[in-house]
């Protein structure tokens, strides 16, 4: 089987319009799809469990029997959609 690479503009040839032009209906459809893709869904709902103020303490050991290096921090998680 032989495959041919084509540029996106070539895909529009022969459809009764100038190559690369987009109709108003196509623009509206693209906008509708973009809005639908950006709408919060179940994955966003699951992330809400992490909303709030957080404190953290991290311990790192650089040597097997050595003392850990301890770092502390705080964080704030808010919903941005």
C-alpha positions in Angstrom: 0.0 0.0 0.0 1.3 3.4 -0.9 0.4 6.4 1.3 0.5 10.0 0.2 0.9 12.9 2.6 -1.4 15.9 2.0 -1.6 19.3 3.5 -4.9 20.2 5.3 -5.7 22.7 2.5 -5.6 20.0 -0.1 -8.3 18.1 1.7 -10.7 20.9 0.9 -10.1 20.9 -2.8 -13.1 19.8 -4.9 -15.7 20.8 -2.3 -17.0 23.8 -4.3 -15.2 26.6 -2.4 -11.9 28.3 -2.2 -9.1 26.2 -0.6 -8.8 27.1 3.1 -12.1 29.0 3.4 -14.4 28.1 6.2 -18.2 28.7 6.2 -20.1 30.4 9.0 -21.8 27.2 9.8 -18.4 25.4 10.1 -17.2 28.2 12.4 -20.3 27.9 14.6 -19.8 24.1 14.7 -16.1 24.5 15.7 -17.1 27.0 18.4 -19.8 24.6 19.7 -17.3 21.7 19.9 -14.7 23.9 21.6 -17.2 25.0 24.2 -18.3 21.4 24.8 -14.7 20.3 25.2 -14.1 23.0 27.8 -17.1 22.3 29.9 -16.2 20.9 33.4 -17.0 17.2 33.6 -16.7 14.2 36.1 -12.9 14.5 36.2 -13.2 18.1 37.4 -15.7 17.0 40.1 -13.2 14.4 41.4 -10.5 17.1 41.7 -12.8 19.1 44.1 -11.7 16.8 46.9 -8.3 18.6 46.8 -9.7 22.1 47.2 -8.5 23.8 50.4 -5.5 24.8 52.4 -2.7 22.2 52.8 0.3 21.8 55.0 3.1 19.5 54.0 6.2 18.0 55.6 8.7 16.2 53.4 11.6 14.2 54.7 14.6 13.2 52.5 17.4 10.8 53.6 20.7 11.4 51.8 22.4 8.6 53.7 21.0 5.3 54.8 21.5 5.8 58.6 21.7 9.6 58.5 19.4 12.3 59.7 16.6 13.3 57.3 16.5 16.7 55.7 13.1 18.1 56.6 11.2 20.7 54.5 7.9 22.2 55.4 5.5 24.0 53.1 1.9 25.2 52.7 -0.3 25.3 49.7 -3.7 26.6 48.6 -5.9 24.8 46.0 -8.9 26.6 44.5 -11.2 25.7 41.7 -10.4 27.7 38.6 -13.3 26.9 36.2 
